[in-house]
Amino acid sequence: MLRYDHPMARYAHIVDAAQSTLPPGKIVCVGRNYAEHARELNNSVPTEPVLFIKPSTALVRLEEPVAIPTEQGDCHFETEMAILIGQPLTDCSERQAAEAIAGLGIALDLTLRDLQTQLKDKSLPWEKAKGFDGACPVSGFVAPPPAAELQNQCIQLRQNGELKQNGNSADMLTPVLPLLVYISQFFTLLPGDIVLTGTPAGVGPLAVGDRLQVTLSQCIDIATSVVSRP
């Protein structure tokens, strides 16, 4: 059972400013879905989606201070458009994928970069660097736009007033609906699950005291700060 003060114990999906009945689920993440981001980390540009999973205990509210584990080396921000799943998806079609989107949001895929590098160097999984408690601060969700508009969403992060990430979902290597179809061939997506769709270039380290402004087009604009995790 979670401690009463664990951030996950306070988390619930918010859709259109109201608490949703959808339960917090797993977070399926897509690595290297923007070519420029793959290149900035000296990674090859993939020919198919790179998938990994964060547990539900990684979920916290982006509106609250972002708590980072300062004792584990650099913690990087990766700003991503987030898709809230409202219906089960297994081997689905693009039409079914579109119908299953319950909300659109923005999230930080927090990454312990030093630890991730060590794990990659040993050809080990990334979960310890990607799935720690609080590793997925996520906004509230808004009602999804028409499917065509999913590929015209501006994703921005400002750190202490400086624009660090400024991308658009049009630049995804695998767009949202084909991405959901692909994921559903390997993992059943359940109501309450979240899909993080990849990050544009410009990722970098966080420091305690940083002020962050995270926006998704004209629909989501969140100011938050960075603190040390207790």
C-alpha positions in Angstrom: 0.0 0.0 0.0 1.3 3.5 -0.9 2.3 5.8 1.9 -0.3 8.4 2.5 2.1 11.1 1.5 3.4 9.4 -1.6 2.7 11.7 -4.6 1.0 8.8 -6.5 -1.5 8.6 -3.7 -2.7 12.0 -4.6 -2.7 11.5 -8.4 -5.9 11.1 -10.5 -6.5 11.8 -14.2 -8.1 15.2 -14.8 -10.1 15.7 -18.0 -11.6 19.0 -18.8 -10.9 20.3 -15.3 -12.8 17.4 -13.6 -11.5 14.3 -12.0 -11.9 11.3 -14.3 -13.2 7.9 -13.3 -10.4 6.3 -15.5 -7.9 4.7 -13.2 -4.2 5.6 -13.4 -2.5 3.0 -15.5 0.8 2.3 -17.2 2.6 4.8 -19.3 3.8 3.6 -22.7 6.7 5.8 -23.9 8.1 6.2 -27.4 11.8 6.9 -27.7 13.5 8.7 -30.6 10.2 9.6 -32.3 11.7 13.0 -33.4 14.8 12.7 -35.6 16.5 15.7 -34.2 16.2 14.5 -30.7 17.7 11.1 -31.6 20.6 12.9 -33.2 21.2 15.3 -30.3 21.8 12.2 -28.0 24.0 10.5 -30.7 21.4 7.8 -31.3 20.5 6.3 -34.6 17.2 7.4 -36.1 15.0 4.3 -35.7 13.0 2.6 -38.5 10.2 1.6 -36.2 9.0 2.9 -32.8 11.2 2.3 -29.7 9.0 1.5 -26.8 9.4 1.3 -23.0 7.1 1.5 -20.1 6.9 3.6 -16.9 4.8 2.2 -14.0 1.7 4.0 -12.7 3.7 5.0 -9.6 5.7 7.4 -11.9 2.5 9.6 -12.3 2.4 12.9 -10.5 0.6 16.2 -11.3 2.7 18.6 -13.4 1.0 21.5 -11.7 2.8 20.5 -8.4 6.5 21.1 -8.0 8.6 18.6 -10.0 10.6 16.6 -7.4 13.9 15.1 -8.7 16.2 12.6 -7.0 19.3 14.9 -6.8 21.5 12.1 -5.4 21.4 10.1 -8.7 23.1 12.4 -11.1 21.6 14.6 -13.9 17.8 14.4 -14.3 16.8 15.6 -17.7 13.5 17.0 -18.9 11.9 15.6 -22.1 8.6 17.3 -22.9 6.0 15.2 -24.7 2.5 15.3 -25.9 0.5 12.8 -23.9 -2.5 10.7 -25.0 -5.0 9.4 -22.4 -6.6 6.1 -23.4 -10.3 5.6 -22.7 -11.0 2.2 -24.4 -9.1 -1.1 -24.6 -7.0 -1.4 -27.7 -5.5 -4.7 -28.9 -4.4 -5.1 -32.5 -6.5 -2.1 -33.3 -7.2 -0.1 -36.4 -6.5 3.6 -36.8 -10.3 4.3 -36.5 -10.5 2.3 -33.2 -7.4 4.2 -32.0 -9.0 7.5 -32.7 -12.2 6.6 -30.9 -10.2 5.4 -27.9 -8.5 8.7 -27.2 -10.0 10.2 -24.1 -7.8 13.2 -23.7 -4.8 15.2 -24.8 -2.2 16.5 -22.4 1.5 17.3 -21.9 4.0 15.5 -19.7 7.6 15.4 -18.8 9.5 12.1 -19.3 12.0 12.6 -16.6 15.2 10.8 -17.2 18.2 10.1 -14.9 20.6 10.6 -17.8 23.8 9.5 -16.1 22.2 6.3 -14.9 20.6 5.7 -18.3 24.0 6.1 -20.0 25.5 3.6 -17.6 22.7 1.1 -18.3 23.0 1.6 -22.0 26.7 1.1 -21.9 26.1 -2.3 -20.3 23.2 -3.2 -22.7 20.8 -3.2 -19.7 17.2 -2.0 -19.6 16.5 1.7 -18.9 13.7 1.3 -16.3 15.7 2.5 -13.3 16.5 5.7 -15.2 13.0 6.2 -16.6 10.5 4.6 -14.2 11.3 6.0 -10.7 8.6 7.4 -8.5 7.5 10.8 -9.9 9.2 10.2 -13.3 6.1 11.3 -15.2 4.7 14.6 -14.2 1.6 15.1 -16.4 -0.9 17.8 -17.0 -4.6 17.6 -16.8 -6.1 16.5 -20.1 -8.4 18.3 -22.6 -10.9 16.8 -24.9 -9.1 15.4 -28.0 -9.2 17.5 -31.2 -10.1 15.9 -34.5 -7.6 13.3 -35.5 -6.0 15.4 -38.2 -5.1 18.1 -35.6 -3.1 15.7 -33.5 -0.3 16.2 -36.0 -0.3 20.0 -35.6 0.4 20.5 -31.9 3.1 22.9 -30.7 5.2 21.4 -27.8 7.2 23.9 -25.8 9.3 24.1 -22.5 10.8 27.2 -21.1 13.4 26.9 -18.3 13.9 30.0 -16.2 12.3 32.0 -19.1 14.5 30.6 -21.8 12.9 28.5 -24.6 14.6 25.1 -24.5 12.2 22.9 -26.5 10.1 24.1 -29.3 8.7 21.3 -31.5 5.6 20.3 -33.3 3.9 16.9 -33.5 4.0 17.2 -37.3 7.6 16.2 -37.0 6.9 12.8 -35.4 8.5 9.9 -37.2 5.4 7.8 -36.4 2.2 9.9 -36.1 -0.2 9.3 -33.2 -2.8 7.0 -34.8 -0.2 4.6 -36.4 1.7 4.7 -33.2 -1.3 3.5 -31.1 -1.9 0.8 -33.7 1.8 -0.3 -33.4 1.8 -0.3 -29.6 -1.5 -2.3 -29.5 0.2 -5.1 -31.4 2.6 -5.7 -28.4 0.8 -4.3 -25.4 -3.0 -4.0 -24.8 -3.7 -0.4 -23.9 -6.3 -0.2 -21.2 -8.6 2.7 -20.1 -6.5 5.0 -17.9 -3.2 4.2 -19.6 -1.2 7.1 -21.1 1.0 7.1 -24.2 3.9 9.6 -24.3 4.5 10.3 -28.0 8.2 11.3 -28.0 10.1 14.5 -27.3 11.5 17.2 -29.7 15.1 18.2 -29.6 16.4 20.5 -26.8 16.3 18.2 -23.7 18.6 19.1 -20.8 19.3 18.9 -17.1 17.0 20.2 -14.4 18.3 22.0 -11.3 16.6 22.6 -7.9 15.0 26.1 -8.1 14.3 26.0 -11.8 11.1 27.6 -13.0 9.4 25.8 -15.9 6.7 26.7 -18.2 5.2 23.9 -20.3 2.7 24.4 -23.1 0.8 22.5 -25.7 -0.5 24.7 -28.5 -3.1 27.1 -27.1 -4.9 24.5 -24.9 -2.5 23.8 -22.0 -0.1 26.2 -20.3 1.4 25.2 -17.0 4.0 26.9 -14.7 5.8 24.8 -12.2 9.1 24.6 -10.3 11.8 22.0 -9.5 12.5 20.8 -6.0 14.6 18.1 -4.5 12.8 14.8 -3.8 12.6 14.1 -0.1 
